[in-house]
Amino acid sequence: MGQWHKTGCVLCAQNCGLEILVEDNRMVKVRPDKSNLRSEGYACRKGLNVIYHQYPKDRITEPLKRVGDRFEPVSWEQAIGEITEKMKGLVDTHGPRCLAYMGASAQGGHFEGAFGISILKALGSQNFYSSAGQEFSSSWWLFGRMMGKQYNIAVPDEHASEMLVGWGWNGMESHQMPQAPNVLKAFSKDPDKTLVIIDPRKSETAAIADIHLAVRPGTDALLIKSMIAIIIEQGWEKKDYLKNVVEGWDRVRPWFEDVDVKAALAVCELDYDRVLEVCRLMTTGKWCMHPDLGIYMGRKSVLNSYLMNILGAVCGIFGVRGGNVIPGMVMPMGFHADERDPKTWRTLITNMPPAAAGSFPPAVMPEEILNDHPQRLRAVYVSACNPLRSYPDTTAYEQAFQKLDLLVVNDIVMSETARLAHYVLPCRTYYESWDGTFFPWTFPKVFFQMRRPIVSPPEKCLEACQIFTLMADRLGLIPDIPDALFEAAKGDRLTFGAKLMEWAAAGPESLAAMPFILAKTLGKEWDSAALAALWGVLMTAPKAFRKNAARIGFAPGMDQGDRIFQALLDKPEGLWVGEVDPAENFKAIRTPSGKIELYVPELEKDAIALDAASEEHDLKLPDNYPLILSAGRHTRYNINTLMRNPEWNKGKRDCTISVHPADAEAMGLTDGQQVTVTTEAGCEKGELQISDQVRKGTVLIPHGFGLIYDGKVYGMNVNRLTKNTHRDPLGTPMHRFVPCRIEPAAA
């Protein structure tokens, strides 16, 4: 007889609750978990197929070292010894700028990030790269300027809203909020609510919307500027809100006066009256906005996010119920890093700031390696991500990684990135280890789930946190821990905590190494550095979290964190660990004025210059690339690179090149035909799919394919078609606006 275990999905940021049947130490069946308070029994087909993620054929089960053109097994002692010796030697010779950590990017587990960043900082480097920098550099940098902290992400409070505006977002396929299809269907069916989707094509989400504004690709910024201009012209702006909680409105207001709105909307290929109606709705009811990659990775992406935030402020939706709110957090997603502080690094060659909660954009890493600067990147530690299939310009990444003096990869499989590494270290999967995520997607309550091991790992596989702890120990980053602490770790947690604090108070250097100290003491007893780190996080939680926890029912006291920790152990399905007071949302703003600050001087010139005439000129495509590729389409048949076994999509048309029927006819192409897509970056060949869901003049290709599985390449690698230099000023690749052409594939 098997046993059902409560756990969660690890494939996307929603981490829906799952129940998994385990028989003879093997996962055999998956169903939604109705007891999960966030997903409430919802799970998509991706999560229900997570067994394919757990059991790939290319699983790594022992440390590997590159020897010539092959990999050979080595002991953990040898691997860690050689890696740390080379890492320290490079830093000693070339300085700390030569070292980078690329991680903290997984959808299923965030704890390795704290350990990886701790090692990076201990060695004197600030070169942290993550997937947040891939997608959210523009948005999070602006939240840093306008809300005071880059991790102050204003999320939609959809459950208290009357209107949901999805912008560049296909939530029916991509989720990006808890139970997204259920939420969207509820808005669509409720006569008292309105679903507005702003998207160039009639996506699955646009198809059920009450209002669909089919904006011309690449003109979102012009549309938003026009909407603000309409609101000002009509006198609909929220004057009291702008006066009381916003700073800088008088300075930016002139940018939206004397705008030729009708000319601008003609460029956007939208009807004035329909846009006017949306503006009226935005200023007469409670609404929230949900932007996604169509905005973040679209043309003029920095301006998209900036003008969208100004629009939200003009309509008075930030910090209020039903609008966009700063949620409660167990732990922030990263840390604030303001490049105006002289202590904060920019990238050496590309001069990029750490815009996404302290992380740099992956698009610039190849240039940071492929140069002759004496302090160029020479050593990269990759953990829990696959840059060669996840980040732009695979060709540039291949060239760059082959130039490195040291490339180390933590993974569960021999990924495309691991194949170029000098050392590949075997991780436990998310169902063989303790782990959790800190995505702040709920309001006003704060949810957390600490997933536990439900199957045993191969003998030589470790948590990524444990691997980093071994490295820190060998690098001499952990102070000598007294025997009394090791003994205390075997007993009562609060007694251990008291002894730990007493010891740490006598040696301040121990605070920087605390994740590793917890890993070596409690983590040794629990066989989990991540679980030990969670206890440490909860025991030292900031005042705001402790207040939220008390509000949900965890009474204040010295042992509050320990009681929350025990509750999480007792509730594998997760629980509400806190609740925000919605009336205090503006207290989360950390700007110098204490208000939402609208004026961002670096963007003033571009915001003023944006107009119909310049956009009409700039939107013209070159003759050799007459179509616009949206590189990275979300569908129910793709996720990221975690689902490597193509069997989960057997019989599905999962990786195709989709075009509008009129474009196919004009090019003389037929459905199912093999065609080649060419961009400035390269070419990829695949199957043509003709669909009226695609806007005329555009091409859609999903991401998450081109994986080498069981010796074969499966599907197209869309990042072979994206140039890493095709990016916005903050490093976000413009994947949703890539000029391309399509031709019949050569035989």
Summary of the structure (lengths in Angstrom):
residues: 747
radius of gyration: 25.4
end to end distance: 53.4
largest distance: 77.7
contacts: 2726
relative contact order: 0.15
helix: 38%
strand: 18%
